[in-house]
Amino acid sequence: MQKNSAFPNSSELKEKYLSKSLIRKGDLRKLFLSKNRNLSEQEFRRVMYSMERNGQIIPIGAGLFGNCLLSNSSDKKKYSPVISTNAENISLRLLEKFPYSPHVVWETNLLREFMVMQPSQNLIIIETEKDSMESFFNYLKQHSIPNVFIDPDQLTFERYISDLPESILVFKKITQAPVINQNVITLARLEKILVDVFSDTERFYAFHGQELINIFENAFSNYWINTKTLFRYAGRRNSGQKIKDFINHQTRINLLQYGGI
């Protein structure tokens, strides 16, 4: 990165983005162009690479970066879920059997790091297209995978699932959900997990109350959250305003730090 007046220095960057946890690539481009109207796209990419290498920003989504210039952001990380061996094996078997029926996998054990009271059970969530749900369910049952349920309601949870140490739940996939690909497996991003747990009170009631507050506060404190992605997906689950009200009125999360994103 060139060290001359053609580029904003760290003090100027802090002044411009001091209150924002997230910065858009387009906003950074405008700032650099205001200092150097002749800045080429190649030069801009070099500047961005230099900022990443120097720990000033961290990429967390398409055209979106975490602002590491904030004093309280130095310990934040990019979320990279690690699922259990059992969940991974189930996903791989489904991929092998149904290569043309994509699915998303996550499990409630991923929430443990955010909670105070640790749950005694784990729910492995498999989400696929509606037309594939029955095939997934039958395949798992036929291959002696225990405790498999298809789209269970609250009564099924209370009668058959709540006392099991681990269950596999097959649900219908919601389109445009935020996911991440790790090798061949498609996993839920943290934004999706937070919205799903918040929105589905019947199936995830064990994670509500004070623990839901703990989950959100610790997730936002420890990891970079793309709030635009979170609220867009919440809208698809008809929970957009509810989750925003919850964050604003029941948690200590300051959404203003995210610059309205």
Number of C-alpha atoms within 10 A of each C-alpha: 12 12 8 8 9 15 19 20 12 12 11 12 16 17 10 13 18 16 15 20 25 25 21 17 15 11 12 18 16 12 16 18 17 14 13 14 10 11 15 11 10 9 13 16 12 14 17 19 15 15 16 16 11 11 13 19 22 23 17 17 14 9 11 19 21 27 28 24 21 17 9 11 16 13 10 18 15 15 15 13 15 14 17 13 9 10 18 17 12 17 22 15 13 19 16 10 13 15 11 9 15 16 25 22 21 26 23 18 18 16 22 13 13 20 19 11 11 13 14 11 15 18 21 23 19 25 22 21 16 13 10 18 20 15 15 21 20 13 15 18 14 9 8 9 13 12 15 20 20 16 16 16 11 15 11 13 17 12 9 13 22 18 12 13 12 19 21 22 20 24 22 17 16 15 10 10 20 17 17 15 11 11 6 9 15 16 25 21 20 26 25 20 21 19 20 17 20 22 19 13 13 14 21 17 15 13 21 15 9 13 17 23 21 20 22 21 19 16 21 20 17 17 18 24 24 21 18 14 18 23 20 17 22 24 15 13 15 12 19 17 12 14 19 16 12 15 17 14 10 13 15 13 17 12 15 12 15 18 14 10 18
